[in-house]
Amino acid sequence: MVDSDDDEQAWTAEDIDAEFPLGDGDADTEGFVECPYCGEVNEIALDPGSGVDQEYAEDCQVCCRAWLLHVRYGRDGKAEIEVERADS
């Protein structure tokens, strides 16, 4: 976006929107998912600062088996969470 070789340059609203496309307002920082192994519902922490489209592993708080989480943030800050077995 802004090269370090350029002189000091003020960020405009357009620059910020282009660089950080999550939009205005609050983003989800927690969610609830059902473990694909034991079926128990787990509350998980979300990190909107890690990007609009995320994929990472997390363990069930009940049976301790690993899942693969896919988190996608919409412009309104709402997170869509998908969970699948890590061994599939």
PASEBA-1860 file (N, C-alpha, C; in nm, 3 decimals):
! residues 88
1> MVDSDDDE> 0.083/-0.118/0.000/0.000/0.000/0.000/0.088/0.124/0.000 ~ 0.151/0.155/0.112/0.238/0.272/0.119/0.381/0.221/0.126 ~ 0.464/0.259/0.029/0.602/0.216/0.027/0.683/0.291/0.130 ~ 0.780/0.222/0.188/0.865/0.287/0.287/0.956/0.391/0.222 ~ 0.976/0.381/0.089/1.059/0.477/0.019/0.989/0.611/-0.002 ~ 0.856/0.608/0.001/0.780/0.732/-0.019/0.793/0.822/0.103 ~ 0.770/0.951/0.081/0.767/1.044/0.193/0.651/1.006/0.284 ~ 0.655/1.056/0.407/0.544/1.034/0.499/0.414/1.069/0.428
9> QAWTAEDI> 0.318/0.977/0.432/0.194/0.996/0.359/0.078/0.966/0.452 ~ -0.018/1.056/0.457/-0.134/1.037/0.544/-0.226/0.931/0.484 ~ -0.282/0.848/0.569/-0.377/0.746/0.524/-0.511/0.814/0.502 ~ -0.574/0.783/0.391/-0.709/0.832/0.366/-0.808/0.722/0.402 ~ -0.936/0.756/0.411/-1.039/0.657/0.441/-1.039/0.546/0.336 ~ -1.015/0.581/0.210/-1.011/0.482/0.104/-0.894/0.385/0.122 ~ -0.778/0.439/0.163/-0.661/0.355/0.188/-0.690/0.254/0.299 ~ -0.751/0.301/0.405/-0.782/0.216/0.519/-0.882/0.108/0.480
17> DAEFPLGD> -0.989/0.145/0.407/-1.088/0.047/0.364/-1.026/-0.059/0.273 ~ -0.936/-0.017/0.185/-0.872/-0.111/0.093/-0.778/-0.206/0.168 ~ -0.706/-0.154/0.266/-0.607/-0.234/0.338/-0.671/-0.324/0.444 ~ -0.779/-0.277/0.506/-0.847/-0.348/0.614/-0.995/-0.362/0.579 ~ -1.032/-0.463/0.501/-1.167/-0.470/0.445/-1.276/-0.526/0.535 ~ -1.258/-0.533/0.663/-1.362/-0.587/0.749/-1.477/-0.491/0.771 ~ -1.463/-0.367/0.737/-1.573/-0.273/0.755/-1.571/-0.209/0.892 ~ -1.677/-0.134/0.919/-1.688/-0.062/1.045/-1.761/-0.147/1.149
25> GDADTEGF> -1.741/-0.113/1.275/-1.817/-0.179/1.380/-1.737/-0.288/1.449 ~ -1.810/-0.363/1.529/-1.748/-0.469/1.608/-1.748/-0.600/1.531 ~ -1.641/-0.676/1.544/-1.631/-0.808/1.483/-1.649/-0.913/1.593 ~ -1.704/-1.028/1.555/-1.722/-1.138/1.651/-1.588/-1.181/1.708 ~ -1.584/-1.198/1.840/-1.462/-1.243/1.905/-1.482/-1.375/1.978 ~ -1.601/-1.432/1.968/-1.627/-1.564/2.024/-1.734/-1.631/1.940 ~ -1.736/-1.762/1.947/-1.835/-1.839/1.873/-1.860/-1.971/1.942 ~ -1.962/-2.043/1.895/-1.996/-2.174/1.950/-1.996/-2.274/1.836
33> VECPYCGE> -1.927/-2.387/1.858/-1.920/-2.493/1.758/-1.946/-2.627/1.825 ~ -1.998/-2.720/1.745/-2.023/-2.856/1.794/-1.906/-2.944/1.753 ~ -1.851/-3.017/1.848/-1.739/-3.106/1.822/-1.785/-3.214/1.723 ~ -1.709/-3.236/1.615/-1.747/-3.338/1.519/-1.722/-3.481/1.568 ~ -1.658/-3.496/1.683/-1.632/-3.628/1.740/-1.734/-3.663/1.849 ~ -1.744/-3.579/1.952/-1.828/-3.613/2.068/-1.963/-3.541/2.068 ~ -1.978/-3.440/1.982/-2.105/-3.369/1.972/-2.128/-3.260/2.075 ~ -2.033/-3.239/2.164/-2.048/-3.135/2.266/-2.026/-2.996/2.205
41> VNEIALDP> -2.100/-2.898/2.256/-2.085/-2.760/2.210/-1.971/-2.695/2.287 ~ -1.882/-2.630/2.214/-1.767/-2.562/2.272/-1.774/-2.414/2.239 ~ -1.739/-2.331/2.336/-1.724/-2.187/2.312/-1.578/-2.164/2.274 ~ -1.555/-2.094/2.161/-1.419/-2.070/2.116/-1.395/-1.920/2.103 ~ -1.271/-1.880/2.124/-1.230/-1.741/2.104/-1.194/-1.723/1.956 ~ -1.232/-1.609/1.900/-1.201/-1.575/1.761/-1.112/-1.453/1.759 ~ -1.028/-1.443/1.657/-0.936/-1.331/1.644/-0.958/-1.261/1.510 ~ -1.044/-1.158/1.508/-1.069/-1.088/1.382/-0.944/-1.021/1.324
49> GSGVDQEY> -0.846/-0.995/1.406/-0.722/-0.933/1.360/-0.635/-1.026/1.277 ~ -0.669/-1.154/1.272/-0.589/-1.250/1.196/-0.633/-1.264/1.051 ~ -0.727/-1.180/1.009/-0.765/-1.180/0.869/-0.909/-1.220/0.844 ~ -0.954/-1.195/0.723/-1.092/-1.220/0.683/-1.119/-1.368/0.667 ~ -1.020/-1.444/0.620/-1.035/-1.588/0.595/-0.926/-1.661/0.672 ~ -0.965/-1.743/0.769/-0.868/-1.809/0.856/-0.891/-1.959/0.857 ~ -0.785/-2.034/0.881/-0.793/-2.178/0.898/-0.690/-2.217/1.004 ~ -0.734/-2.289/1.106/-0.641/-2.332/1.209/-0.698/-2.450/1.286
57> AEDCQVCC> -0.615/-2.518/1.363/-0.655/-2.633/1.444/-0.685/-2.589/1.586 ~ -0.780/-2.656/1.645/-0.815/-2.633/1.785/-0.863/-2.765/1.843 ~ -0.844/-2.785/1.974/-0.886/-2.908/2.039/-1.020/-2.890/2.108 ~ -1.100/-2.999/2.109/-1.227/-3.000/2.183/-1.198/-2.985/2.331 ~ -1.277/-2.904/2.398/-1.259/-2.881/2.542/-1.311/-2.998/2.624 ~ -1.385/-3.091/2.561/-1.443/-3.206/2.631/-1.363/-3.333/2.603 ~ -1.351/-3.371/2.475/-1.284/-3.498/2.441/-1.138/-3.481/2.398 ~ -1.091/-3.358/2.385/-0.951/-3.323/2.354/-0.905/-3.363/2.215
65> RAWLLHVR> -0.995/-3.400/2.125/-0.955/-3.435/1.989/-0.946/-3.308/1.905 ~ -0.857/-3.310/1.807/-0.828/-3.190/1.726/-0.930/-3.174/1.614 ~ -0.969/-3.048/1.588/-1.055/-3.013/1.475/-0.979/-2.917/1.386 ~ -1.031/-2.901/1.267/-0.984/-2.799/1.175/-1.096/-2.696/1.164 ~ -1.065/-2.572/1.198/-1.164/-2.463/1.193/-1.140/-2.376/1.072 ~ -1.249/-2.337/1.007/-1.247/-2.240/0.898/-1.333/-2.123/0.944 ~ -1.275/-2.005/0.951/-1.347/-1.886/0.996/-1.340/-1.781/0.886 ~ -1.456/-1.730/0.849/-1.462/-1.624/0.748/-1.544/-1.508/0.805
73> YGRDGKAE> -1.489/-1.388/0.794/-1.557/-1.268/0.843/-1.625/-1.196/0.728 ~ -1.750/-1.156/0.749/-1.820/-1.072/0.654/-1.789/-0.926/0.681 ~ -1.831/-0.839/0.591/-1.805/-0.695/0.609/-1.873/-0.640/0.733 ~ -1.979/-0.707/0.779/-2.048/-0.662/0.900/-1.980/-0.710/1.028 ~ -1.871/-0.786/1.017/-1.797/-0.835/1.133/-1.847/-0.967/1.186 ~ -1.949/-1.024/1.124/-2.002/-1.153/1.169/-1.912/-1.264/1.117 ~ -1.883/-1.359/1.205/-1.798/-1.472/1.168/-1.882/-1.592/1.128 ~ -1.844/-1.654/1.018/-1.902/-1.782/0.976/-1.799/-1.887/1.010
81> IEVERADS> -1.837/-1.985/1.093/-1.743/-2.085/1.142/-1.784/-2.223/1.092 ~ -1.688/-2.294/1.035/-1.708/-2.432/0.995/-1.604/-2.516/1.068 ~ -1.646/-2.632/1.115/-1.554/-2.721/1.186/-1.560/-2.859/1.122 ~ -1.442/-2.922/1.111/-1.436/-3.059/1.058/-1.331/-3.136/1.135 ~ -1.341/-3.266/1.123/-1.242/-3.353/1.189/-1.103/-3.327/1.131 ~ -1.005/-3.321/1.217/-0.867/-3.298/1.172/-0.809/-3.421/1.104 ~ -0.865/-3.539/1.132/-0.811/-3.661/1.073/-0.876/-3.699/0.941 ~ -0.965/-3.612/0.886/-1.030/-3.647/0.760/-0.954/-3.597/0.640
END
